[in-house]
Amino acid sequence: MLFYDKLLVCFIFLEVVHGSQDNSNVTTLTNENFNEKVFGADTVWVVKFCSHKNKDCQDFEEEFSISANVLKNIVKFGEVNLEENSELAKNFSIDLKLIPVIKIFGILQGDQDINYAGPNTARDLVDSILTSILNKIKAQFGEILPENLIQEVNDKNFDQIITSSSEPWLVQFYAPWCVHCKDLKPIWEQAAVYLKGKIKFASLDATVNKLKAKEYKIDAYPTVKLLPSGQKSPKTAIQYTNERSVTDIVNWVEETLPGPDVLQITASEGFKRSCITKKLCIIGILPHILDCKSTFRQNYLSILKHLGETYKKHDWGWMWSEANAQKPMEDLLNVGGFGYPTLVVLNSAKKKYSVFKGAFTMSNVNEFLLQLAKTKAAPLEQDIASKIVEVDVWDGTDHEDSVAKDEL
């Protein structure tokens, strides 16, 4: 993967230096030619729905052109001007408040599309496109599909595998003779590939395992239910009622799953698991409990939790630490000099980090995250996990200053 990352960076660097303004690889799509060009061709299309008057669209134009030039021999790129093609805006339910909207066609079956939800940078867009293509290949070849990506469960092991698990599960209750169940099989496998790491997949033959079928009130096949993280029971299960397509399943799961927990940094192993393994890790460093009441700390944590919900479709970790509790880590990240609270965005794969400077408000931190691609990152000089020390878990209460108390 390291070689792939370096190669991708080289491609994009060359496009930035040589011809990033070249739009010749971006096709203009209209109400009249869209279906013929996009759906009539056996290739992958990346389509930008935009308005030339929109500032975000203007800012993204160069990055989109770079992406088109990098992948010009692999996929096709197109642009729809929504000011002149309102019919396409209506057909694809484009919200003008959310443009630019990027859709990838040709990965899924038929005219289904994938919504790109990453940062508006060439590198992230190219990475997402290539990942989608690789996932399609994996889903099409059964032998490449990772083992146990979809667990076959039964009455005896259901509770052990699913109910007792702390992770969320998507369970399909099926019947072997059911035609719709057979049609769902390849869709189910593709969805499992796309959602790997976000939710676990399982299938249960409801005609044989009647105890669980009765417990979860299964009266039609296939029935799909999401069992969220934490306590699982028929009451907490959420039934899927949308279309049986990869796009609909993936979008529904990503929208239904709650945002990630904001975890306290208490030990190295937990830090590695919840931070180092993520694409990005957001670390809030909050004032010492003696310098602010528990209510203020909870407010800061609420900001991080809310932002985690906002960006939950990204594979980001969200953690926090008390000021000076992880002093070696803070020294490595050069934080603390601007006061607390503060925030660091860590990219472990690239060994870089960015530090937030400013008032710790929802809007300020959100703007910082939106502008990450344009923010100058500092190199991570040492192994950050080795700097983590063991500390006690905060009990959620205010603490008294024992020294000041003794002096009274």
ZAVO-54156 format. One record per residue: residue in three letters; x, y, z of N, C-alpha, C, O in turn. Coordinates in pm, whole numbers, plus 50000, padded with zeros to 5 digits. Each point is the difference from the previous one (the first is absolute). Example, Ala and Ser with C-alpha at 12.3 -4.5 7.8 and 13.67 -1.06 7.14 Angstrom:
% ZAVO-54156
ALA513194943150780499115011950000500905012050000501044999850066 SER498615010749862500825011950006499235010950073500515011150017 
//
This chain:
% ZAVO-54156
MET500844987950000499165012150000500875012650000499635010449947 LEU501564988150116500915011450005500465003849861500085011849966 PHE500234978049950500415002749863498895007049923500245009549925 TYR498534985650095498835006149932499865014650039499765008549915 ASP500384994650214499895013850047501065008949935499705011049956 LYS501534984050039501095008049941499755002349852500225011049948 LEU499314978549983499735001249857498895010149975500085008149907 LEU498894991450175498875009249985500455014450023499595009049926 VAL501234993150174500515013550028500825005149882499905011749963 CYS500924979449978500825004149884499135004149882500255010249937 PHE498724981950034499085003249890499375013750022499975008349909 ILE499544994050211499305012550028500985011749998499655010949955 PHE501574987050093501005010749997500305004149856500105011849970 LEU500034978349942500285003049860498865007849937500245009049919 GLU498534987650117498865007249944499925014250053499595009149927 VAL500804992950199499985013550056501025008749929499755011849973 VAL501434982249998501075007749937499765001749850500295010649943 HIS499184978949994499845000249854498544998549962499494988849992 GLY499865022249983498684999349939498834997650090499034993749959 SER501025011050164498864997950089498785007849954498884997050041 GLN501325013049874498875007949951499354993949876499025005349948 ASP501544983350004499484993649879498684993050031499964990550079 ASN498955014349859498684994350023499584990849885498834996349991 SER502115000149922499644992149882499524986050035499354993549919 ASN500975001850200499584986650041498705000150078499584989750053 VAL499765021849954498705001250066498945002749894500045010449934 THR499034980450049498955001149899498815007950054499574998050113 THR499925011049805498795007550038498784991149978499764995349888 LEU499485002450218498824991549992498745008550014499975009650077 THR499014986949847498765007849998498794990850014500124987850003 ASN498715018550004498764992250003499914990749878499484988950009 GLU501035015949878499854992849875500994988449985499634989549946 ASN501615012050100501014989749972500384991350119500784990649985 PHE498685012250132500434993150122499794984949991500944992250019 ASN497845003649951499694985649998500844992449898500494989150028 GLU499685016949854500764993449894501464998350039500584989249982 LYS500025021350072501424999650032500304992050127500914991850002 VAL498315010550103500304993850130499454985950009500734990650034 PHE497985007749937499384986850013500194991549875499834987850004 GLY500525018649885500164992449876501414995049977500274993649898 ALA500635009050195501394995849985500374990050109499575001250115 ASP501254989149847500454989950096501285004750067501074994249982 THR498815016550096501175005750068499545007250125498805002250021 VAL502155001450062499705007350123500015015049971500925005149936 TRP498065001850110499905014549985500005006750138499334995350092 VAL501415015549920499985008450120499405013349958500595007249919 VAL498254996150136499265011749954499875010350112499594996950112 LYS500775015449854499875011250095498765008049965499865005049888 PHE499234996350207498805008249983500285013450068500205000550122 CYS499805010249800500475012850053499255011849939499174998649910 SER501165013050143499535012649944501215009149987500785001450094 HIS499395004749790501185008349977500025012450089501045006350018 LYS497814997250038499925011750087500344996750146500225009050081 ASN499814978249950500234995750138501485000350035500824994649926 LYS499535011750187501415001650037500664986550029501154997849960 ASP498144993350110500584986950030500294992349872500994992849991 CYS498145008749910500234993649870501225005949931500804992849940 GLN499335020250068501155006849940501304995450066501004997649933 ASP498975001250200501194995750074500394985649966501174996550004 PHE497834995349964500244985849974500394997249855500444989049968 GLU499405020849944500194997849857501404994749968500144990449924 GLU500885015950132501374995749969500274985950053500624991949931 GLU498925005250191500224986850058499314989249916500544989149982 PHE498285014049967499274990449917500744997849868500074988749952 SER500475021949990500774998849875501254991650021500364991849915 ILE500305010350199501194991950032499624985350007500704991449946 SER498195005750121499544986150013499734993949863500364988649973 ALA498995019349939499684995149866501274997149921500044990249925 ASN500965018050090501264998049928500774987950053500614992649924 VAL499355005550208500694988650061499394986849953500724990449973 LEU497955009250019499304987449969499464999549857499094992349971 LYS501465015949940499445001349865499994986949921499184998449911 ASN501724992350121500054987349929499274988850075500044988449958 ILE499305015250152499334989950083498505002150005499234990649981 VAL500345021850046498575003150008499735012949924500925007249963 LYS497804995650014499615012449933499435009850102499354996050097 PHE500895016849879499515010650088499035008949924500215003149883 GLY498735000950185499025008949939499535010650096500134998650122 GLU499315012249822499515011150082498615004149953499775001449880 VAL499325000450215498655004749970499825013850060500135001850121 ASN499585008049794499695013550047498525000450037499144999749912 LEU500585000950216498624999050048499155012049961498774999249999 GLU501875012049970499245011949957499304997549867498945005849973 GLU501654985749944499464997649867499364986149986499394997049897 ASN500764994650205499514986349990499224996150126500384990850073 SER498545016349948499194997950120499354986250002499704994650107 GLU500094999749775499374986749994500894989550067499514991250070 LEU501805009849907500944990650063500065002350150500144990550078 ALA499785022149963499985003050143498814993350067500124994750111 LYS498755005549821498784993750054500124984949998499624993350097 ASN500915001249794500114985449987500874993850109499734989150048 PHE501345018249989500934994650099499845006550138500854998350087 SER498045008949932499685006150130501175008150055500384998550116 ILE500185010249800501145008250040499525011950082499195008049953 ASP501314993250168499705011550086501015011049968501194998350024 LEU498355012949923500895010949960500785005850117501035006449980 LYS498494991350141500725005050118501234991550030500875004250077 LEU499214983949864501084990750033501004998249886500884991450009 ILE499015016649885500934998449889501385005650038500115009050082 PRO500964985349856499974990149893499654986050050500404995850109 VAL498834997049808499654986150027500734991349898499935002549880 ILE500764987250169500734991049912499354986250006499794994550109 LYS499905000049774499434986649993500864991349909500495004549896 ILE499694983050145500804990549923499054989649940499284993150073 PHE500735005749795499144990649928500854988949939501165002149965 GLY498254986150023500694989049933500674990350095500544989849956 ILE499435013150173500564990850099498944989750039500264988050005 LEU498545017050024498894991450040499214995649878500245004649888 GLN498824986550135499214994749889499035010549946499515008650073 GLY500234990649795499025008749937500385014750010501155003849983 ASP497835004550046500235014450007500175004950144499825011850028 GLN500534979050063500245004050139501305007950009500934997849923 ASP499115011450171501195008450015500504999750143499294995950092 ILE501965008649924500615001350132500245014750026500575007049916 ASN498994997950198500255013950037501395001350061500344992850094 TYR500465016349852501315002950061499795009750114499415010749982 ALA501084985750138499765008250119501285004750066499995004650114 GLY501144994349814501275003950059500345014649978499215007549943 PRO501994996550101500455013949981500135003549852500234991249917 ASN499625021550051500075004649861501455002349958500405011249967 THR500384978050034501395000749955500224989049897499334989750001 ALA501625012749909500284990249895500454986850059499574989349955 ARG501285011350144500534987750057498904991350061499964987949977 ASP499155018350100498944992450065499014994549898499524988850014 LEU500175019249884499064995449898500584988349921499324990049979 VAL501935011349978500664989349925500074987350085499744989049951 ASP500635012750175500114988650090498654992950014499944987749999 SER498995020050014498664994350015499574992449874499414989350009 ILE500905016549875499634993649873500724986649984499394989949967 LEU501925010250058500784987749986499564989550101499954988149968 THR499725016250153499514990750102498684993749957499794988050019 SER499325020149923498714994849953500194989649890499314989949996 ILE501655012849913500274990549892500554986950057499594989249957 LEU501335011850139500564988050062498934992250075499984987749997 ASN499135019450070498924993350073499074992649905499504989250032 LYS500285016749850499164993349900500644986949956499324989849986 ILE501985010649993500724987849960499904989550109499754988249972 LYS500445016050153499924990650112498624993750011499874988050026 ALA499115020149953498624995050013499634990649887499154991250017 GLN501475010549865499654991949885500674986350002499514990549939 PHE501615008450133500744987450005499914994450141500625005050093 GLY498594984549919499744994450132501254996150075500075001450122 GLU500944993549804501214995550068500795011650059500844997950087 ILE498905014449868500715011650054499275005650122500605007050081 LEU498114989849931499225005050113500614994750129500154987950014 PRO500225020850081500644995550124499154989750073498775000950003 GLU501904989350056499294989850075499245006350117500465009750061 ASN498384984649967499195004450114499525014549988499605006050099 LEU500444999549780499475013549983498494999950025499435009750050 ILE499944979149914498584998050031499894987250083500294989149951 GLN499285012450174499884988550090498674992949979498955006549994 GLU501094980449994498774991949997499714995950144500764992550060 VAL498145012349994499684997450140498764991150011499264998149903 ASN500524996650219498854991450023499465002450141500485008750073 ASP498514983449964499385001850132501014998250114499915006850102 LYS501044984149880500934996750108501085010650021500375002950113 ASN500145002849776501135009350017499635014749981500875008750010 PHE497874994249963499565013949975500375009250116500595010649980 ASP499064985350142500265008550116501495001750026500465010950035 GLN500294978249948501445000650024500715009149901500885007750037 ILE498734991449835500685007749896499475014349990500775009449987 ILE497914992250020499395013049972499535007350125500415011350026 THR498734982150053499395006850115501045004850100499885011050054 SER501154980949971501025003750098501075009249944500875004750073 SER499074998049796501005008549936499745014750030498855004350011 SER502215003350002499875014450023499885007649868499725012050000 GLU500494981049888499985006449869498604999149936499224991350036 PRO500485017749871498714999349930500004988849896501044996749943 TRP497794997550034499854989149904498825002749907498995005850041 LEU501164990149834498905000249904499684985449968500834992849945 VAL497965003050089499644985849990498924998049895498975006850000 GLN501284983849910499004996349900499354986750041500684989950017 PHE498015010450000499234987850027499434995449865499225007149937 TYR501174980950020499654995749864499404986049999499994992950101 ALA499505003449783499544986349973500734995049876500065007349900 PRO500494980650101500784994949886499234999849868500605001749894 TRP498084996350112499204999149878499545013649949499425000949891 CYS500835009650186499495013449968500775006349883501225001550007 VAL498075002049886500625006049881500615013650034501115003049955 HIS498185005050122500515013350037501264998850085500895008549992 CYS499204980950089501194997850082501204996749911501115004750025 LYS498654987349871501074996649907500465012449923501195001849975 ASP497865006849989500355012449931500815009350090500845007549953 LEU498894991850177500675008850096501444995750027500825008150043 LYS499514979149933501314994750038501185008249948500835004150080 PRO499284998649788501155008049953499985014450052501045006050024 ILE497764999449993499865013550055500485000250145500695009250043 TRP498924980550031500394998650141501524999250013500595006050090 GLU500054986549819501454998550004500715013149967500995003550065 GLN498515003749835500615012849965499855010150114500945007350031 ALA497894993050029499775009250112500944996850115500495009050068 ALA499754978149956500904995950108501435004849975500715003750094 VAL499694996249779501355004949966500085015050023500965004850060 TYR498055002649893500025014650013499955004450146500615010150037 LEU498684982450046499785004150139500944992950097499805000650122 LYS501204992749826500954993050087500665009950096500475010649959 GLY499544985750168500595008750102498995009050067500275005550107 LYS498564996249831498955008550058498914991850067499445004050103 ILE500264984349838498944991550054500274985749955500554997849892 LYS499074992650190500184985949965498734994649935498895004650030 PHE501284985749881498884994149927499794985550043500954992750028 ALA497795003349977499654986250033498764995949922499185008349962 SER500704978650016498814994449935499504988350083500784992450057 LEU497895006249949499404989250077498864993849920499115007049952 ASP500944979850033498934992749932498814999250095500014992250095 ALA498985015949878498865000950092499074988049991499164998250087 THR500994993549809499144988149989500494988750089499234991150036 VAL502055009250000500584989850087500135005150143499724992750095 ASN500715019749919500245005950132498785008050042499985012349997 LYS499014980350043498695006050026499925007750131499145008650016 LEU501754988250079499975007250128500335014849980499285008750048 LYS501814994049881500395013949976499055006749901499735012050011 ALA499754980449895499035005649905498755004650074499445010549970 LYS500134981550127498825003650080500315011750092499185009250014 GLU502004990550048500395010750094500045013549930499605010150058 TYR500884990249817500115012549926498815002449906500035008949915 LYS498914982950103498735001749929500185000649848499545009449934 ILE501134980550014500244999249856498824993349932499704988350027 ASP499615018949885498854994449930500105001749849499044997249927 ALA502115007450025500215001749856501504998549971500845002450086 TYR499464993649789501404997849962500345008049874499185000849908 PRO502025005150086500935001450113499595011650090499405009749954 THR500934989250173499835011150094501385003750052500754991450046 VAL499575021449948501315004850046499805009050120499185009249998 LYS501584988150108499905008150121501395004350047500954992249996 LEU499125020350048501245005350054499944999250152499075005250063 LEU501914988149996500114999250145501155009150041501164996849977 PRO498525014650085501035010050029501014995450104499794989950067 SER501295017549944501024996850100499405001250139499015007150021 GLY501594985850073499455000150136498974989050017500094989549937 GLN498935013050149498984989950030499154996849877499515009049931 LYS500344978050042499254995849881498804991550041500114991150084 SER498775011749854498774992550025499035003249886500255009249923 PRO498664983450066499005003249897499495014350012499645006149899 LYS500334999550222499515013650019500975010549946499585010649954 THR501714986450052501005009849952500314998249852500655008549939 ALA498884980450002500274997449858499235009849912498865003650029 ILE501805000749863499395009449905499834992849866500984995349943 GLN497805003950008499744992649877500275008649877499625011749993 TYR501054982249909500295006749873498804998749907499524988949976 THR499995022249973498814999849914500235006849865499055001849924 ASN502195002150047500275006949873500194990049886499794988050016 GLU500605017249868500244991549883501164990550027500915003150077 ARG499054985249857501074990250018501105002449896500144992449904 SER500625018150117501135003449913501195003350088499845003650117 VAL501364995049827501205003050077500005014450048500295002950116 THR499375006349793499985014250034499065002850116500375006850096 ASP498424987949896499015002750104500404993850133499825006250105 ILE500714981749891500414993450125501155007650064499975002850120 VAL501055000649800501165007150054499615013650056500395003550112 ASN498845004149811499595013350046499154999250127500165008050092 TRP498944982249913499124998550117500804996550125499775005650107 VAL501174985349879500824996050114500825011850051500075002550120 GLU500575004849787500845011350041499185011050067500495006750091 GLU498274995149864499155010250061499404995350132499765008250089 THR500014978949924499344994650119500974997950116499645002350116 LEU501574993549853500984997650107500305013150073500135010449937 PRO499974989150195500355012150075501455003849976500804991949953 GLY499545020450080501385004449987500904992650098499504993950095 PRO501815006649885500944992950087500045006050140499725011850019 ASP500644979950078500185004950136501285008250007500964997449928 VAL499045012550161501215007850026500674993750121499515001350113 LEU501594991949865500634991850103501165007250067500765007349936 GLN499374990750193501125005950074501264991949973499954987749993 ILE501185019149991501284993349981500514995750138500415008450080 THR499554978749946500404995050132501154990149994500654997650102 ALA499624996649781501084990149987500404998849854499245003749910 SER501964991150067500564999149866499194990849909499775003449884 GLU499814985050166499284990449917498685005749949499664998549882 GLY499615008150207498745006149959500225011049899499205001949909 PHE501905005550107500345010849906500314994349862499565005449899 LYS501184983750098500324993649872498734995349929499835001949880 ARG499284991950197498794994249944499025010649950499394998449895 SER500455012350182498965009949971500505012249925499205008149954 CYS502114993350034500555012149937500964996749886499825004749887 ILE501204987450141501054997249902499454992849877500465002449888 THR498554989050131499474992149888499055007849911499604995149894 LYS500045017150146499035007949925500685008649894501195003150009 LYS498015000649889500535008649894500485013250058501085004849967 LEU498115001150118500385011850077499554997850143499054992550025 CYS501635013850070499594999350139499925014250055500965007649994 ILE497874995850060499775013250057500214999050151499284992650067 ILE501685014849985500344999350143499725013550065500665009949968 GLY498384990450122499735012150077500804999750130499974990050072 ILE500725020749957500755000950126499335010850084500075011949968 LEU499274983850137499115008650078500645004750129500914993550051 PRO498635017850003500585005450123499954989950114499124991450005 HIS501835009950086500004991650121498705002350075499455011049998 ILE500064978850067498725001050069500035010350112498965005150040 LEU502234998050011500115010550103499885013949940499735009750071 ASP500484991249797499925013049933498645002649936499735011149955 CYS499434978950042498655002049947499074989750063500424988950031 LYS498345014749987499034991150060499654988549903500245000949879 SER499194988750176499614988449919498985003849893499984994149892 THR499185015850138499005004349901500665005849876499554997749888 PHE501555009950132500735005649886500674988849920499995000149877 ARG500584990250195500644988849929498974992349918500274996249886 GLN498565001650172498954993049927499595007849875499674994049897 ASN500345019350113499685008349883501024998049889499654999049883 TYR501635000650156501064997749901499854986249936500154998549879 LEU499564991550204499814986549948498784999249908499994992449904 SER499005015550127498795000449916500325005549862499454995549900 ILE501455014450095500425005649871500684989149917499704998449882 LEU501214994150181500694989349929499024989049957500104994749890 LYS498965002150198499014989649969499125004349882499714992049911 HIS499875020550091499155005249891500754999849867499444996349897 LEU501835007650105500795000049878500274985749953500064997449880 GLY500104993550216500154985949964498784994849927500124992149907 GLU498715012550135498754996449933499955006049860499564993649905 THR500915018950083500005006949871500894993049898499644998849883 TYR501524996450163500974993849910500044984950015501034993749972 LYS497875000350070500014985750032500244991049879500384988450016 LYS499395016749863500234991749881501494998249972500394991449921 HIS500435016750143501454998749983500554990450104499454998650109 ASP501624994949857500624990650094500965007650091501224998449991 TRP498225009950096500795008050092499844995050142498944995250040 GLY502145006150038499934997250142499825013050077500465010549956 TRP498874988850158499745011950082500404997050144499424991350064 MET501575016149986500514997550135500245013250072500015010749939 TRP500194988450192500305011950078500944996650115500124988550041 SER500535021850009500894998550114499945012650084499725010949950 GLU500544987650178500085011650089501365006649983501004993249978 ALA499035019950032501255007549985501084994350092499794998250120 ASN501374998949821501194995050069499884985650048500954994650056 ALA497904999049925499884985950038500844991349907500554989850043 GLN499565014349831500854993149903501095009649955500105003549883 LYS500725000850213501015010349975500984996149889500305008449915 PRO500224979250082500914996449890499345001449863500655004249904 MET498074992250087499285001549873499865014749964500215003749884 GLU499435004650213499845014349975501315006349954500015008349910 ASP501094987650152501315005549962500334996349856500545008149925 LEU499154979550037500274995549863499175007849899500465002849889 LEU498305000850150499095007049911500105015350012499305007349930 ASN501574997250158500225014550018498715007550032499735010549943 VAL499494984150149498775006650041500115004250146500874995350074 GLY498255013649966500005004950137500425014550010499595007150091 GLY501234997349813500485013750004498935010349972500145011750035 PHE498784983949902498905009249968498844998550097498935005849980 GLY501284986450125498964998150100499074988649966500114993649896 TYR498975004050195499024989249985498595005750007499775010150067 PRO499284983549866500124987749921500615002549864499975011049946 THR500604978449999500525000549864499704986749932499414991050060 LEU501015007849817499654988049924501104997049899500605009149942 VAL499654978050038501004995549903499364989949906499264991250043 VAL501045010049829499584989949902501244992049960500965005549947 LEU499004981750080501144991249977499764991049880498974993449990 ASN502005006449919499984990749887501164990450019501145002949960 SER498574985750100501074990550035500664994149877501224997850000 ALA498004999549896500564993849879501045009049935501034995249952 LYS498705017750045500935009649939500995005750100500925007449963 LYS498884989250166500865005150107500035015350000501065006350000 LYS497734999450000499855014550004498885003750097499174991750035 TYR500835020950006498945004750088499785014949979500895007149956 SER497904997450077499645014249992499395004150133499244992550060 VAL501115019649985499535004950130499005011349979500255009449925 PHE498624989550142498985010449998500395011250095500424997550113 LYS499435014949840500295011750084498815009549991499655004649891 GLY499764998350221498855008950000499034996450110500254990950079 ALA498655016349925498964997450100499354986549971499624997249887 PHE500254994550217499504986449985498475000249994499334996650097 THR500145007449787498555000149979499654990349889500874996049922 MET497875000350071499554990649897500345005149860500544992549918 SER499145020050055500215005549866501485001149966500404997149887 ASN500425007050210501435001649974500684986649973500784998749905 VAL498914991450177500624986849981499514993749870500774993649928 ASN497955008050043499454994649876500675006449878500334993049904 GLU499865020050099500675007049890501434995049984500494998449888 PHE500184999150224501364994649997500034986349931500884997349919 LEU498154994250112499934986849939499695000849851500524992249921 LEU498625017350042499655001749859501205004749918500114997049881 GLN500785010550184501145005849929501284991850018501095004849972 LEU498794982850076501184991950028500924998649879501225000450013 ALA498184997949869500814998049880500905012049971501054998549938 LYS498535013350107500785012149975500875003950119500765009749994 THR499144982650114500755003150122501394993849994500154988449962 LYS500845019350075501374994949999500184989950112499705002950116 ALA500784985249850500204989450099501464999050038500895002549918 ALA499354993850207501374998450050500354985150001499134991650019 PRO502155005149960500404985950000500024994350142500375006850096 LEU499224980749916500044993150129501364993350011500274990249930 GLU500565014850157501404995850004500224986650069500994993249972 GLN498125002950119500194987750077498714991950005498945004749959 ASP501174983150093498834991350016499135005550112500404999750117 ILE498425005149848499155006650099499414990150100499775003550116 ALA499974984249840499414990150091500924997050118499544996950110 SER501775004149866500974997350108500015011050105500574998250108 LYS498805013149861499975011350094498784999550094499915007950093 ILE499194982849882498784999450080500284993250134500624989350005 VAL498925016950102500174994450134498634996050055498975005249957 GLU501024985750138498754995550060499495010350101500745004750086 VAL497994998649901499355009350093498644994450038499474991149933 ASP499975014050174498684995650044498915005749910500155010949944 VAL498784981750043498845004749924499295010650082499784998350120 TRP499865012749816499285010750070498644994850044499284993549923 ASP500365009450202498744994950055498825009249975498884997250044 GLY501365013949884498905008949964499675010550104499045007549983 THR501734993250125499705009550108501065010750010501074999049940 ASP498625011450137500995010350033500974994450103499644991450080 HIS501605013649917501004995650097500445011950084500075011349953 GLU500234985950172500495010550088501515000749995500674989949977 ASP499865022050044501455002050008500454995750138499775007150098 SER500874981149911500384994550130501025008750072499995000950122 VAL500905005749802501015008650062499345012050065500295003550114 ALA498815002949810499315011750053499144996250119499855007850095 LYS499574980149901499144995650109500814997950127499535003150110 ASP501714991649875500854997650117500455012950064500275000450120 GLU499825010349800500485012750054498935007450079500315009150077 LEU498434986949904498915006850071500044996950149499155004950075 
//
